Amino acid sequence: MKKIFYWSPYLSNVATIGNVLNSAYSLTKYDKKSFNVYILDVIGEWESKKKEIEENDLKYLKINKFNLKINLPISGFLKSRIYSIMIFIFNIVPLFSLLKKEKPDYLIIHLLTSIPLILLLFFNFKTKFILRISGLPRLNFFRKILWKIVRDKLFLVTCPSLETLEYLKKSKIFDNNKLVILYDPIINVSKINRYIRENLDSKNLKKDFFLSIGRITKQKNHLLLIKFFSILKGENLDLSLYILGEGEERNFLLKEIERLNLQDKVFLIGHKENVYPYILLAKAVIMPSLWEDPGAVMIEAAYCNKIVISSNCKSGPKEFLMNNKAGYLFENNNLNSLYEACTEFLKEDSKTIYIKRLLAKKNSKRYSIYNHYSDLKKLLN
């Protein structure tokens, strides 16, 4: 039986959390006899998921006795960097000790990757290290240097999209034979079916609305949607916008909504554990992100047969939506392009809409937890 450790300490509620749980769960769900899977808790961040971890036949393993957890998410560049340094100081030695003692067959690395990679640089382990890339990585000086000097000791580097794979090949940081595609395990069919059956009190929802889902941060670029609805209001179209999520830009967006007099058109309704009933009722799902990896909301919406209108940001939306064949793309952070894409969708004939939905749903199935398990098992073997 292979022992698998998942390393993914997180400072905010990012999509990677769900992908880590689904990836680990896929191994125990479909091949429990072959894999012994552990989620490593670094700062107490996984405590709230402990019950879910144990229910899925996973093991919860604390790295050390220090619990650095504070109220998440941690916003701001300086604050997050200080906290990352604290995590490094408190966890590099305990992680080293754990790897030497437990000798897992594989360590799959997702977030705050510098800690395990620096250990790999200076020490030899029986454990094979797999670096899991999320989205299109920013190749700053430190990351580029670290990846180059540790690359020969890495077992594999997995990429969530073809665009990211090609980008890393062109960067010539890693040997091409170590770069592979491993699609994120976003679609958990049984969970989605259970959530879809939950009733949503829709009597207070507007009849026709666009939907956007994601953290209220600069990356998700909800401000562009608010500006777009300011234009729509002038055209007297009976359309509304619902934004699901929380984040540090909430108060700023509320002020913009008030300034543009959109209180009866644009609604910030906070974080929702179950977003699927909203997806089913929406006219379309809009993803205006400045960058993605490749965009869990887009894939979930496509699986639910909902049209997706997305920015062509890096990395993944253009690939997933097949350059407009499976949805609608607009130029990244371009208000006029967003307007044109939405106008095209509203005027589109039903046959074209049906074909786009069909292609998008077909693409979404490659992100199922079973397909992820099947591909990951081949890599581990």
N, C-alpha and C positions, 0 to 999 in steps of 0.2 A: 504493500500500500504506500502510495506516494504522499509525503507530507508537504502541504502547500501553505505558505504564509502570505497574507495580503497586507501590504504596507500602504496606508492611505490616510495619514493624519490631515484633518481638514479644519480650516478656520471659519468657513462660511458654508451655507447650505447650497453647494453646487451639485450639478447633475452627476458628477463623478461618484458621489456617495451611493446613489442608486445603482450605478453601473458596477461598482465594487461588490455590493451585496448580491446583485443578480449574477455576476460572474462566479462568485464563490458558491452561490446557491445552485447554479447550473451543474457544477461538478458533483455535488452531493445528491441532487435530484435525479440525475441520469446515470450516475456511476458511483454510488456510495461505497461500494466495495473496493474501489481503486484509489480513492482520494480521501485524505484526512485533512480537512480545511480549517484554517485559523484566521480570524480577523484580529490584527494587532491593534490594541488600544494604546495610544501614545500619550494623550493628554486628558483622557477621560471623555473624548469626543464621541466615542461609540457607546457610552453607557445608556443613552436613551434608546439605542437600537438593540440592546442586549437581549431583550425578550424575542425580538424578531430573528436575531442571529441564532439563538438556541432553538427556536421553533423550526428553523430550516436546517437543523442538524449540522450547524457550523459551531466552531469553538471560539470563545471570546478570551483573548489572552492579553493581560496588561503587561506593558513593557517594564514599568518600574512602579515604585510606591508613590512617586510624586504625581499629584493630580493638578495640572496647570489649567484645567478647564475654567473658563470664565464665560460670561454670557455671550454666546455666539449670535450673529456674525460679528467679526472684527473688521471694522471699516477703516479706510485711510491707509495710505502707503506706509507712512512712518510707523504707525501702531502695529500693522501687520508684520513689518520687517523686524521690529523689536521682539514681537512674540515669536516669530520664526527662529530668531537667534536663541531665545530662551528654550525653545523646544530642542534645538540642536544641542545646547549645553547639557540639558537634563537627560537626553535620550541616546546620544551616540555611544556611550559606554554600555548602558543596559542592552541596547540592540546588539552590540558586539558580543556581549556575554550570552545573550539568548541564542544567537546564531551558532556560536561555538558549542553551546550545551545541547540544543535541540537538533541541530544539523538538519534543517528542513531540506527537502529535495529542491524546492523552488521558492524564491522570494519574488513576488510580483509587485512591482513598485509603481505607485500612481502619483501621489502628491508629496511635496517637500522631499523631492528625490535626492537632494544633495547629501543627506545624512547617510543612507545606505550606500550611495555611490562613492563617497569619500572613504567609507570603511572598505569597500571593495578595492579601492585604489591602493590602500596601504597593507591589506591583509589578504591571505588566501583562505577561501572557504570551500567546503565541499558543496555548498548550496549554489545552485545556478540562479543568477540574477536576471530577471526579465524586466526591462524598462518599458512601461506602458505609456505611450505618448497620448495626450489629450489635445485634440485640435491641432492648429498650426502653431508650433512652439516659437516663442520669441528667442532668437539666438543672440542673447546678450553676451558680453565678453566672458563672464564667469561661466555661464552654462556651456558655451561653445568649447572653452578650454577644458572644463571638467569632462565633458562627453568625449572629447578627442583622446584624452590621456587614459580614460577608463574603458574605451570601446573594445579593446581586445579581450577584456575580462568579462564582458557582458555575454550572456548566452543568446538573447534575442532582444530586438527592439520592435514593438508592435505599434502599428499606426491605425487610426480609426477611419481613414479614408484614403482613396487613391491619390488625392491632391496632396495630402500630408506625406505620403510615401514618396511621391515624385519630388516634393520639395526637399526632403531629407537626402534623397539620392543626389540631387544637384548640389547640396551643401557639402558633400563628400566628407562628412564627419564620421559616418559609420560605413563599414563594409556592406555592400549591397546584399550579400548573402545572409546578413543578420537582420535585415529589414523585411518585415512581413505585415500584411493587412490582417487586423483582427477587429471585426465590427463590434461595436458596443452592444451589450445585451439589454436593449431598451424595452423590447416587447415581451412582457410576461402575460401570456394570453389568459391564464386563469385569474390573475389579479385584475386585469382589465375587465374581463367579463363580470367579475364580482362587483367592481366599482360602477360599471355601467348600469347595473340593476338598482343601484341606490337612487332613490327619488330625490329630485331637486325641486325645491319650492320656486317655481319659475313665474309665479304670478306678478312679482315685482320687477321682472326682467323686461326690457324693451323687446318688441317683436322681432325686429331685424337688427342684428348687431354683429360687428366684427369682434374677434377675440384675440388678445395677446397674453401670453403666459410667460413669466420669467421674473427673476429678481429685479427690483427697481434700482438698477445701477446704470452707469454710463454705458457699459457693454451692450445692454439690451436695447438701448436707444429708443425708449418709449416717447421721448420728447418729439421725435420725428412724427409719430402717430398723432400726437396731440396737435401739432401744427397742421397735419393733413386734415384732421377733422375740423379745424378752423376754416379751411377752404371749403369742405363739404357743407358746412353750415350755411355758407353764402349761397349755395346752390339749392338749398331747401330740400335736401334728400332726407328721407325719414330713416336714417341709419344712426346707430349708437356704437360706442366702443367700450368694452369691458377689459380691464387689465387686472390679471390675477398675479399676485406676488407682493413681497415686501422688500424693503431695502433702504439704503441711506438717501436716495433721491426722492423719496415719497413726498416730503414737505415741499420740495422744489417743484415737483410736478403738480401738486395741488394748487400752488400759487399760479402756475402757468395756466391751469384749467380755469381758475377764477379770473385771471387777467384777460383771457380770451373769451370769457363768458360762455364756457362750455359745460357748466355744471349739469345741464340737462342732456348732455350728449356723451360725455366721457366720465367713466366711473372706475375708481380704484377700489377694488373690493377685497384686497388683502390676499394672504396666502390661503390656499385651499388644498387640503390633503388629497381630495378627489376632484380632479379637473375634468374628468371624462364627460359628465352630464353637460357641462358648459360647452365642451367641444361639439357634442352632438347637436346642441341647439343653435350654435353659431352659424352665421352665413358663410364665414370662412375664417381661417386662423392666419393672422399676420405675424411674421417674425422679422422685425426691423433691425436685428442685431448688427453690431459693428464687426464682430467675429463670433464664430461658433465652433463646435467640436463633435459632431457636425450639426447638432441641434435636436435634442430629445423631443421637444415639443412638436417639431415638424414631423418627426417619424411617428409619434403617437397619434397625431392628427390624421396623418395619411392612413394609418392602420384603421382608424375609425371612419374612413371614407369621406374625410373632410378636405376640401380644397385648401392648399397652403399658398400664401403669397409671401415671398421671402426676399430679403436682400441677397445679393450675390456675393456676400462676404466670404472670406476664407474661414474655415475650410469645410466644405461638404455640401452646402445647400445647392449649389449649381450642379454638382455631381448627382445628388439624390433626386433633384427635380428634372434631371436630364435636359438641362438647358432650355427650360420652359415646356417641355413635352409632358411633364408630370405635375405641373403647377405653374405658378407665375413668379418670375424673377424681376427685381428692379435694382437699379444701380445703387450700390452701397451708400447710405446716408444722403440720398438724393430725393428731395421732396417731389420734384416734378416727375421723376421716374416712378416713384411710389404711386402718385396720382394716376399716371398712365396705366400702370399695371392693374390697379383696382378698377379703373374705368373699363379696361378691357374685360376683366372678369365679370363685371356687372352686366356687360352687353353680350357676353359669350352665349353661344347656342348650347342647348342641353347635351347634344351629342359630343361636342368637344369637351365639355365639363366631365361627362361620363368617362371618356377615354383618359383624361388626365387623372381622375380619381383612381381608375383601374391600374394605371401604370405606377402611381405613387404607392398604392396599397401593396402591389407586387414587390416594389423596392423595400417597403417597410419590413417585409418578412425575413429579409436577410439579417435584420437586427433582433430576431427572436432569441430567447435564452437558449433554445435548443441548438440553433445554428451556431451560436457563440460557443456552447459546450463542445459541439462537434469539431469546430476549428481549433479550439484551445486544446482539446485532448490530443489532436494530431501533433500540435507543437510540443506538448509535454512528453509525448512518447517518441 
